[in-house]
Amino acid sequence: MHESLLAEAIAARVRRHARSSPSDVLRVVVRGGQDGSTIAAALRLHLRIAIPELDDARLLIVHEATDRLCSRCASSFPAPRMADLLATCPSCGGAPLPITAAEEVDVQWMTSGTAG
């Protein structure tokens, strides 16, 4: 549900930016939260509704890996996806503790030559 409000806020920034650089690629970086793939899919849908002129070639949503804390040895280790329940501690094989980090979203623009 919060993705629709987030998309509206991003859409306002995109419209302001598009006046000066209409061909730039929008890069949305999501950190934290519970399930990156679900958040990315919902956000993409709401952005497509809020900004219909923004096609997939100009929209990049990235969910960055976040450090997880091992429930067994308390070591910190990077996990490629926030909701990856199969992630295990490389030191002892323990399961990661539940994620408590709040979601952060960063909006960036890239020229079409630097996108990828």
N, C-alpha and C positions, 0 to 999 in steps of 0.2 A: 504494500500500500504506500509506503513512504517513497518508493521509486517514482511514482507519478508526481509528487511534490518536488522531488529532486530534479526530475526531468524538466519541469516548468522553470525552475530556477536556472538550470543549465541553458535552457532554450533562450531565456532573456539575455544571458551573457553571449550566446552564439549570435543572436540577432544584432547586438551591439558590435561584436567583432566582425561580422560579415560585411558591415558597411565599408570597412577598410581593406579587408582581406577575404573576399568571398570564396576563394578556392582552397583555403587552408584546411587541413585535416584536424578534426576534433579528436583529441585523445583524452579519455576519461580514465583516471587511475583510481581504483578502489583498494583500500587497505582495511584490514580488520573485518569485523562482521562474522556471520556464521557460515554462509555458503556462497562462495564467489561466483560459481556458475549460475546459480539461481538469480542472484542479484544482477549479474551482467545481462542475463536474458531478459529479465523484467525491465531493467533500465533501458536496454536497446529498444524494446517494444514501445515504452513510453516516450522515448526520444523520437522515434519514428513518427509517433502520433503528434507530438508537440512541434516537431520540425520536419514536416513531410519532404521538404526540399533537400534534406540532408540524406544522401544515399549511403549505402554500406561502404563504398570506396572512400568516403570522407569521414567515417566514424570508426574509431578504434577504442574498444573498452578492454582495459587490462586489469586483472585482479592479481596484485603482487603477492608473492610468497611472504609469509609472516613467520617469525620465530614462534615455536611452540615450546612448552615446558613439559618435561617428562614427569609422569606421575610416579615413577619408581626411583629415579636417581636425581631428579630436579635439574638435570642438564637442559640447557636451551639448545634447540636445533631448528633449522629452517624446514618448513613444510611447503611443498609446491602449491598446494591449494588449501584454503582455510578449512574446508569441510572434509578433507581427506582422512577418513576414519581408519584407513590402512597405514597411515604414517606411523612409523615407530622410531624410537630413539636410536640413533646410530651407535650410542655407547653401550646400552644395556638391553635394547629391544622393547622397552616399556612403552605403554600407550601415552599419547599426549593428554594433558589435562584439558578440560573444556575451555573454549575460547571465551575470554571475557572482554577483549578489546572492542571498543566502540568502532563503528564504521567511519572511515575518513574517505572523502572523495576530493580529488584534485582535477581541475579542468585545465588542459594545456592545448595549445595549437601548434601544429607543425606545418611547415610548407610542404607541398606535395612531393618535393624532391627528397625530404628527410623522413617521410612516413614509412613505416614498415614494421 
